[in-house]
């Protein structure tokens, strides 16, 4: 399973579409096996779901995301978890894998 987290300065960024980079965490049996940092293509509506799909991402953990992006991810079969409250990508993924990830509202500003 590959889980993507949008980050800025090594921590979850609340602005999904404007993330400086994405950390993709490879997990197996609730264990993190590998992480990789990807630089996203220039921000344009609808580009990121297809781009992450090409990398085999199955889950995205985000602070906030617009409804259209959520729909585009769903069309690709990618699960979106919004309302994550910050932290490092590996920490968030560990919490997701153990069902302890605390989420609040989808903090999308558009």
SVG drawing of the C-alpha trace seen along z (x, -y; Angstrom):
<svg xmlns="http://www.w3.org/2000/svg" viewBox="-17 -30 30 38">
<polyline fill="none" stroke="black" stroke-width="0.4" points="0.0,0.0 1.2,-3.5 0.0,-6.4 0.7,-10.0 1.0,-13.0 1.3,-16.6 4.1,-18.3 5.9,-21.6 9.1,-21.8 8.7,-18.1 5.2,-18.4 1.6,-18.0 0.6,-21.1 -3.1,-22.2 -3.1,-23.4 -3.2,-20.1 -3.1,-21.6 -0.1,-23.8 2.1,-21.3 5.8,-21.8 6.3,-18.0 4.5,-14.8 5.9,-12.0 4.8,-8.6 5.0,-6.0 5.1,-2.3 3.5,-0.2 3.0,3.5 1.3,5.3 1.0,2.0 4.8,1.5 6.5,-1.3 8.9,0.2 10.1,-2.8 9.4,-6.5 10.1,-8.6 9.7,-12.3 8.1,-13.5 8.0,-16.9 4.6,-17.5 3.9,-18.9 2.8,-22.6 -0.5,-23.1 -3.5,-22.9 -6.9,-21.7 -7.3,-18.0 -3.7,-17.2 -2.6,-15.7 -5.1,-12.8 -3.9,-11.4 -0.2,-12.1 -0.5,-10.2 -2.5,-7.4 0.4,-6.9 2.7,-6.3 0.3,-3.6 -0.9,-5.7 -4.0,-4.1 -4.6,-6.6 -4.1,-10.3 -3.9,-11.9 -4.7,-15.6 -5.6,-18.5 -8.0,-20.0 -9.1,-19.3 -11.7,-20.7 -14.7,-18.6 -13.8,-18.3 -10.3,-16.9 -12.0,-14.4 -14.3,-13.3 -11.3,-12.9 -9.4,-10.8 -12.5,-8.6 -12.8,-8.1 -9.2,-6.7 -10.0,-4.4 -7.9,-6.5 -9.2,-6.9 -8.9,-10.4 -8.7,-11.1 -9.2,-14.8 -9.0,-16.8 -5.6,-15.4 -4.3,-17.8 -0.6,-18.1 2.6,-16.1 5.2,-14.4 4.2,-12.1 5.5,-8.9 3.8,-9.7 0.5,-10.3 0.8,-7.1 1.6,-5.1 -1.6,-6.5 -3.6,-5.7 -2.4,-2.1 -3.2,-1.6 -6.6,-3.4 -5.5,-6.1 -5.3,-9.0 -7.3,-11.9 -9.1,-14.0 -11.1,-17.2 -13.0,-19.2 -11.9,-19.3 -10.0,-22.6 -10.2,-23.5 -10.2,-27.2 -11.9,-27.1"/>
</svg>
